[in-house]
Amino acid sequence: MNLLELNAVSRDFDVSRPWLNRVIEREPRRLLRAVDGVSFEVRAGETLALVGESGCGKSTVARLIVGLYPPSEGSIAFRGRRMQMIFQDPYASLNPRWRVKDIVAEPIRFLKNNGPVKKQVEDLLLQVGLAAEDGDKYPHEFSGGQRQRISIARALAGEPDLLVCDEPTSALDVSVQAQILNLMSDLQRRLGLTYLFISHNLAVVRHVSDQVGVMYLGRLVEVADKQKLFAEPQHPYTRMLLDAIPQMKHTGRARTPVRGEVPNPLNPPAGCAFHPRCPHANERCSAERPKLLSIKGVQVACHAAEEGRI
């Protein structure tokens, strides 16, 4: 069963100059399309990871799903009871003036869950690998990994069906990242959670995901099961991301460098957004926007893949 479905979701941001400046200089309003027609499904009990370079729109998708932004176009269907979000910076997302026990207890009190609040808070702290007495401390008394455990405990306090994780390990040391990822995998197995995992690190995504969606300039360019995507990526951009992962077995292998820079999202290129950087682009790529089609069991938006040129 699909717990979450996005259908042609887009989000525009008004980045215009102040009204008076626009009137005097006769400038039109300027809209930035951060998310452009994104559609995907997340099955209950599984993890879908969204990956891409900074600025591709993946964090905006996360905020659209949890309701922090309304979509400009399209629809979002959620078939569970509740969802919660785990943010990238575990210190900025925790109130520094509250004790940990109050931070974790806030969703319990708001939702009026049955049972003694103190006992529930202690159980949640133990569940994420902290001690019950840690509830009397403040966030600044913990390390980055411990703070993220507090954030996870707070998210679990709301008894969610879906956890939207916005780069939850990118601000942590590599060794601590592994601990948090293992904790999240263990919680998913024990509690039957569903994750939408946002990351720019494909090595992390390989560890946690069931399905992977690759975004570029606000658009989904490839969606596939993890095994298929890592074994046989179809889109040139996905191949570029995979080539960026250091691997001993590929030492000395010739690689085709990707040209150019990420385009300005205020003035995206016509046709395929990746065509100015793609070694396989032709005239069709620069004129016609590719649709997300099923090719070799993978959803991919690429004319070259569709025509069998790669």
C-alpha positions in Angstrom: 0.0 0.0 0.0 1.2 3.5 -0.8 1.3 5.6 2.3 2.3 8.8 0.5 1.6 9.9 -3.0 2.7 13.1 -4.8 1.1 14.0 -8.1 2.7 16.7 -10.3 3.6 18.8 -7.3 5.2 22.2 -7.9 6.3 25.1 -5.7 7.0 28.7 -6.7 8.7 31.3 -4.6 8.3 35.1 -5.2 11.9 36.5 -5.4 10.8 39.8 -6.9 12.5 43.1 -5.8 10.4 45.4 -3.6 7.2 46.7 -5.1 8.4 50.4 -5.4 11.6 49.3 -7.1 9.6 47.3 -9.6 7.3 50.2 -10.3 10.1 52.7 -10.8 12.2 50.4 -13.0 9.2 48.7 -14.6 10.3 45.2 -13.7 7.9 42.3 -13.7 7.5 39.9 -10.7 10.1 37.1 -10.6 9.1 33.6 -9.6 11.6 30.9 -8.7 10.2 27.3 -9.4 12.0 25.3 -6.7 10.0 22.1 -7.4 8.7 21.4 -10.8 6.0 18.7 -11.4 7.3 16.0 -9.0 5.4 12.8 -8.7 6.3 9.7 -6.7 4.9 7.1 -4.2 6.2 5.8 -0.9 5.1 2.4 0.2 4.3 1.7 3.8 7.2 0.3 5.8 9.8 1.3 3.2 12.3 4.1 2.7 12.4 6.4 -0.4 15.5 8.5 -0.6 15.6 11.8 -2.6 19.1 12.7 -3.7 20.7 15.5 -5.6 23.1 18.5 -5.5 22.4 21.4 -3.2 19.6 23.6 -4.6 17.9 20.8 -6.5 14.6 21.1 -4.5 14.7 18.0 -2.3 14.4 19.9 1.0 11.6 21.9 -0.4 9.8 18.7 -1.3 10.2 17.6 2.4 8.7 20.8 3.6 5.8 20.5 1.2 5.0 17.0 2.4 4.8 18.0 6.1 2.8 21.2 5.3 5.4 23.9 6.0 4.8 25.1 2.5 1.6 24.7 0.5 2.1 23.4 -3.1 1.6 25.9 -5.9 0.3 23.1 -8.1 -0.4 19.4 -7.8 -1.6 17.3 -4.9 -0.2 15.4 -1.9 -2.1 12.4 -0.5 -1.1 10.9 2.9 -3.0 7.8 4.0 -1.5 7.6 7.6 -2.5 9.2 10.8 0.5 11.4 11.5 3.9 12.4 10.2 6.9 14.1 11.8 10.1 15.7 10.5 13.7 15.3 11.6 15.8 18.3 10.6 19.4 18.6 9.4 20.8 20.6 12.3 20.0 18.9 15.6 21.0 21.9 17.7 19.0 24.5 15.8 15.9 22.4 15.8 15.9 22.0 19.6 14.8 24.7 22.0 18.0 25.6 24.0 16.0 26.9 27.0 14.0 23.7 27.5 15.2 20.6 29.2 15.2 17.4 27.1 12.3 15.9 29.0 10.1 18.9 28.0 11.3 18.8 24.4 10.3 15.2 24.1 7.1 15.6 26.1 5.7 18.4 24.0 4.1 16.2 21.3 2.8 13.8 23.9 1.0 16.7 25.8 -0.2 18.3 22.6 -1.7 15.0 21.3 -3.0 14.1 24.8 -1.6 10.5 24.6 -2.8 8.1 27.3 -0.5 7.2 30.2 2.0 9.1 32.4 4.0 11.6 30.4 7.2 11.0 32.4 7.2 7.3 31.8 6.7 7.8 28.1 9.5 10.3 27.9 11.9 7.9 29.7 10.9 5.0 27.4 11.5 7.1 24.3 15.0 8.2 25.5 15.9 4.6 26.2 14.6 3.6 22.8 17.0 6.0 21.0 20.0 5.0 23.1 20.0 7.7 25.8 19.5 7.3 29.6 16.4 8.3 31.4 18.3 10.8 33.6 19.3 12.7 30.4 15.9 14.2 30.4 17.0 16.7 33.1 19.8 18.1 30.9 19.7 20.9 28.3 20.6 20.4 24.5 24.0 22.2 24.8 25.2 19.4 27.2 25.1 16.8 24.5 27.2 16.0 21.4 25.8 16.3 17.9 24.9 12.7 17.6 23.2 12.7 21.0 21.2 15.8 20.0 20.0 14.0 16.9 18.9 11.1 19.1 16.8 13.6 21.1 15.3 14.9 17.8 14.4 11.3 16.8 12.9 10.7 20.3 10.8 13.9 19.9 9.6 12.8 16.5 8.7 9.3 17.8 6.7 10.9 20.6 4.1 11.9 18.1 3.5 8.3 17.1 4.1 8.9 13.4 3.5 6.6 10.5 5.9 8.6 8.3 9.2 10.3 9.2 10.5 12.9 6.8 14.3 13.1 7.4 15.9 16.1 5.9 19.7 15.2 5.8 19.6 14.0 9.4 23.3 12.9 9.4 25.0 15.5 7.2 26.0 17.7 10.1 27.6 14.7 12.0 31.0 13.0 12.0 31.2 9.9 9.8 31.5 7.5 12.7 28.4 9.1 14.4 26.5 9.0 11.1 26.8 5.3 11.0 25.4 5.0 14.6 22.4 7.2 13.7 21.7 5.4 10.5 21.8 2.0 12.3 19.5 3.4 15.0 17.0 4.6 12.3 17.1 1.2 10.6 16.5 -0.6 13.8 13.5 1.7 14.7 12.0 1.1 11.3 12.1 -2.7 11.7 10.7 -2.6 15.3 8.0 0.1 14.8 7.1 -0.4 11.2 8.0 3.2 10.2 8.1 4.6 6.7 10.9 7.1 5.8 11.3 9.8 3.2 15.1 10.3 3.5 16.6 13.5 2.0 20.4 13.3 1.2 23.1 14.5 -1.1 25.2 11.5 -0.2 24.6 8.4 -2.3 26.9 6.3 0.0 24.4 7.0 2.8 21.4 6.4 0.6 22.7 3.0 -0.4 22.7 2.0 3.3 19.2 3.1 4.2 16.9 3.2 1.1 14.6 0.8 -0.7 13.9 3.2 -3.5 15.8 6.2 -4.8 14.6 9.3 -6.5 17.2 11.6 -8.2 16.4 15.3 -8.5 18.0 17.9 -10.7 16.9 21.6 -10.8 13.5 20.9 -9.2 12.7 17.9 -11.4 12.8 14.1 -10.8 15.1 12.6 -13.5 15.2 9.0 -12.3 13.3 6.8 -9.8 14.3 3.2 -9.2 14.8 0.4 -6.7 18.1 0.8 -4.9 19.7 -2.3 -6.5 18.8 -1.3 -10.0 19.9 2.3 -9.6 23.3 1.4 -8.2 23.9 -1.5 -10.6 22.7 0.1 -13.9 21.9 3.9 -13.6 20.1 5.2 -16.7 20.3 9.0 -16.5 23.6 10.7 -17.2 23.2 12.8 -14.0 22.7 9.7 -11.8 25.9 8.3 -13.4 27.7 11.5 -12.5 26.6 11.3 -8.9 27.7 7.6 -8.7 31.1 8.4 -10.2 31.7 10.9 -7.4 31.6 8.1 -4.8 35.3 6.9 -4.2 35.6 3.2 -4.8 38.9 1.2 -4.7 37.8 -1.2 -7.4 37.4 1.7 -9.9 40.9 3.0 -9.4 42.4 4.0 -12.7 39.1 3.8 -14.6 38.6 6.5 -17.2 35.7 8.8 -16.4 33.8 11.3 -18.6 33.9 14.7 -16.8 30.6 16.6 -16.6 30.8 20.0 -18.2 29.5 23.3 -16.9 27.8 24.5 -13.8 24.3 24.0 -12.3 22.0 26.4 -14.3 20.4 29.5 -12.7 17.0 28.3 -11.4 15.6 31.7 -12.2 16.4 31.1 -15.9 16.4 27.4 -16.4 17.4 26.0 -19.8 14.8 24.9 -22.3 14.2 21.2 -22.9 16.0 18.9 -20.5 17.5 21.0 -17.6 20.6 18.8 -17.7 21.4 19.1 -21.4 24.0 22.0 -21.1 26.2 19.6 -19.0 25.3 16.3 -20.6 27.8 14.5 -22.9 24.9 12.7 -24.7 22.7 15.8 -25.4 21.5 16.5 -28.9 19.0 19.0 -30.5 16.0 17.2 -29.1 17.4 17.5 -25.6 17.7 21.3 -25.9 14.2 21.7 -27.3 11.9 19.1 -25.7 11.5 18.4 -22.0 11.7 14.7 -21.4 8.9 12.9 -19.6 9.5 10.4 -16.8 9.1 7.0 -18.6 9.6 3.4 -17.6 12.8 2.1 -19.3 14.3 -1.2 -18.3 12.2 -1.3 -15.1 13.3 2.2 -14.1 11.5 5.5 -14.3 13.8 7.9 -16.2 13.4 11.3 -17.8 16.1 11.2 -20.6 15.8 11.3 -24.4 19.2 9.5 -24.7 18.0 6.7 -22.5 14.7 6.5 -24.4 16.4 6.3 -27.8 19.0 3.8 -26.6 21.9 6.2 -27.2 23.5 5.4 -23.7 
